[in-house]
Amino acid sequence: MSDEPTVPVRCPECKTETRVALDEVADAIERHNANRHDGDEVAAVAPEVREHIAELAADDLGLTE
């Protein structure tokens, strides 16, 4: 088992969720959407993870003070 961080990726149309290595997530989402959804942005990082990352970035930039 790898200690590399993974990110949950969900595709509501395919009704799937998978965990992808952090350094591969952008390519994996792009490939899935290209192969399964004609390039439409359907699969994405799980919303709660996106929200958490946005909160961390806002805190880091001092936007929440």
N, C-alpha and C positions, 0 to 999 in steps of 0.2 A: 504494500500500500504506500502510495506517495504522500509526502508531507506538503506537496504543492497545494496552495489554496485553490478552491474551486468556487464557481458562481452558478447559482441555479438559473437555467434558461427555460422559459416557458413558451409554448406555442399553443394558443387557444384554439386555432383551427384544427391542428393535429391532435389536440388534447394530450399533449406530452409535456413532460418536464424532465430535464436532465441536468447534471452538474458537469461543467466544463472547466478545464484548467484556466486560471485567470489570464495567462498569457495567450490563450487560444480562443477566448470568448468572442472577440469581434469577428474573427475569421469564421468561426463555427456558425454564428448567427447569420452572417452574410451568405455563407454556403447553403445553409438550410433554406433561407428565404429565396435564394436564387433557384435552388433545385425543386422546392416544393410549392412556392407561391409566386413564381414568375418575377421574382425580385421585389415583390411588395413586402414592406416591413411588418411582418406578422409576428414572428418569433422575436423575443427580446429578453433581456435580463429581467428576472422577477421584479415586479413593481416595488415590493418592500425593500429590496436591496438597492434599487435606484434611489428611492427616497432617503434611505440611510446614508448613502454616499453623498447625496446632495446636502443633507444636514451636516455631515462631517466637513464638507468643503466650505459651506457657509460659515461654520464655526471657525475653521482655519483661516478664512479670509476676514474674520471679524465682522461679518454681516449680521450676526445675531445679537450683538451687544447694544 
